[in-house]
Amino acid sequence: RSEINPKSKHLKLFDLRLSDAGIYTCEYDSHTVSISLHVFELTISLDGHFLPNEVPELTLMQNSSHHQPNLIITLFNSKNDTVRPKLLQNKTRQKYILKLKQLETVDSGTWMCHVHSDSPLINQNISFDVKVLGFQNPDFERKYATVDSTVVLSWHLNFQKITWKEGFTGQLNWKQQESAIARELLDFNVTAGGKQHETKKSSHFQFEISGSKPESTIAVKLPKVHFNHSGQYQCQLAYNRRYVQSKIELVVMKVSANPVGPLPRGAKMTLICQVSSPLPSNAHLCWERVNGTQMDKKSKQHEVKVEVNVSAAGLWNCHLIEDNERKISLNYAVEEAPVWISYVVIGASIGGSVLVFGLACLCIISGINWQQRRQRAKRMARARQYLLENKTCQCQQ
C-alpha cells in the first residue's frame, strides 16, 4: 500500500488505516528526518443512507505515536450551516461519537467535519456524504376537489437528485376513514439504476396511473371524483426493512337542493353545501349569491355543511375558503318554475285542502250515522225485552 517516488523520494501511502499512524524516518547519508503521522478515521452509521426522521451517528477515531490530543469537532451540513450534535467521548480521547438530530430530505448532500487541536496544531477537514431517501412532499397535506372534477394526486421522490444507487419498493394505499381498513391501489419498485415501474392492484376503485409525470414521481388520476373518493391516500416506500410515508387527505365538496327542481313562485328551497370530512379551524364553507344582495352564509368551525334558504331564482356559489383564500367553488343555479307549474301547484294545494276537508266531513257524517244506528238498535232490543216480559205474565194468569 505504499510507493516511493525515485526522484523526489516522497513516500505515498494508499488506503490509509489507523494502524498506519506513527513516526516515519528518512535517512540519507548522515541526515535523518522524522515525520509523525496522525491518522483520523470518520465513519457514519448505515453507510450514510437514511430515511427521514432517522438519527445518524458519526464515529471519529484518531491514532498517533504521541498522546491523543483533545479534539474540538465542528460539523457543517450540506448548506454549510453549523450543526450541534450530542457528543460522547471516551476516556482515552481516541474515539468520539457524535449523535445528530433527526434528518429530513433537505439534509441530503456533502457534509463537513472540521477537527481542531492546539497541541499539536491540527486543522483538518473531513467530508462525508449524507443521503436521505424520501418524499419532497410534506408528511401530511390536504387537497380539495369538487364532485365530478378531475384530480391528480402525486408524490415526488428525491432518489434522482441524490443519485440513489440501490433499489427500493413502495405502495399506495387508500382508506376513507382513519379507522377503516386500508385498500392497496398500486405498488411500485425502483431499480438500482433508477428505473421506476408501477403495477395497479385494485380494479374496483376508479383511478388511473398517470402517464405524463416527471421522473421520480408516483401519481394517480381520478378522472371523475365521487363524494366517496374522499379519504387518506398514503404513499409508503421501503428500504432495507425501514419505512417512510407521506399522506394526502382528499376532501370532496358537493352541493344539492331540497326540494330538487325548479322553484315555484312563492315557494322556498334549501341549498346544501357539504364536504366529506371536517375542515381545519382555518377553513370554512360559504354560500354567496352571484350579482345579488344576499348576505354570505358561513359554516361554523369544523362544520361539514352549510345551508341557505332561498325564495327567488338566481345563481349561488359555494366556496371553500382556507386562510382567506378560495380553494374550490361549486355553483348551483336556482331556476324559476313556469307560471303554469305555479298554478298547478296552487291548484293541487287547494284541491288537496278541499279533499282533506271532504274526507273529514265524510268521517264525521259516517260517525253520526253509526251512532244513531247504534242507539236505534238499543231501543229495539229494550222493546223486545219488554214484550217478552208481558207475555210471561199473561201465561201465569
C-alpha positions, 0 to 999 in steps of 0.5 A: 500500500505504499510507493516511493517516488525515485526522484523526489523520494516522497513516500505515498501511502494508499488506503490509509488505516489507523494502524498506519499512524506513527513516526516515519524516518528518512535517512540519507547519508548522515541526515535523518528526518522524522515525520509523525503521522496522525491518522483520523478515521470518520465513519457514519452509521448505515453507510450514510443512507437514511430515511427521514426522521432517522438519527445518524451517528458519526464515529471519529477515531484518531491514532498517533505515536504521541498522546491523543490530543483533545479534539474540538469537532465542528460539523457543517451540513450540506448548506454549510450551516453549523450543526450541534450534535450530542457528543460522547467521548471516551476516556482515552480521547481516541474515539468520539461519537457524535449523535445528530438530530433527526434528518429530513430530505433537505439534509441530503448532500456533502457534509463537513467535519472540521477537527481542531487541536492546539497541541499539536496544531491540527486543522483538518477537514473531513467530508462525508456524504449524507443521503436521505431517501424520501418524499419532497412532499410534506408528511401530511397535506390536504387537497380539495376537489369538487364532485365530478372534477378531475384530480391528480394526486402525486408524490415526488421522490428525491432518489434522482437528485441524490443519485440513489444507487440501490433499489427500493419498493413502495405502495399506495394505499387508500382508506376513507376513514382513519379507522377503516381498513386500508385498500392497496391501489398500486405498488411500485419498485425502483431499480438500482439504476433508477428505473421506476415501474408501477403495477395497479392492484385494485380494479374496483376503485376508479383511478388511473396511473398517470402517464405524463409525470416527471421522473421520480414521481408516483401519481394517480388520476381520478378522472371523475371524483365521487363524494366517496373518493374522499379519504387518506391516500398514503404513499409508503416506500421501503428500504432495507426493512425501514419505512417512510410515508407521506399522506394526502387527505382528499376532501370532496365538496358537493352541493344539492337542493331540497326540494330538487327542481325548479322553484315555484313562485312563492315557494322556498328551497334549501341549498346544501353545501357539504364536504366529506370530512371536517375542515381545519379551524382555518377553513370554512364553507360559504354560500354567496349569491352571484350579482345579488344582495344576499348576505354570505352564509358561513359554516361554523368551525369544523362544520361539514355543511352549510345551508341557505334558504332561498325564495327567488331564482338566481345563481349561488356559489359555494366556496371553500375558503382556507386562510382567506383564500378560495380553494374550490367553488361549486355553483348551483343555479336556482331556476324559476318554475313556469307560471303554469307549474305555479298554478298547478301547484296552487291548484293541487294545494287547494284541491288537496285542502278541499279533499282533506276537508271532504274526507273529514266531513265524510268521517264525521257524517259516517260517525253520526250515522253509526251512532244513531244506528247504534242507539236505534238498535238499543231501543229495539232490543229494550222493546223486545225485552219488554214484550217478552216480559208481558207475555210471561205474565199473561201465561201465569194468569 
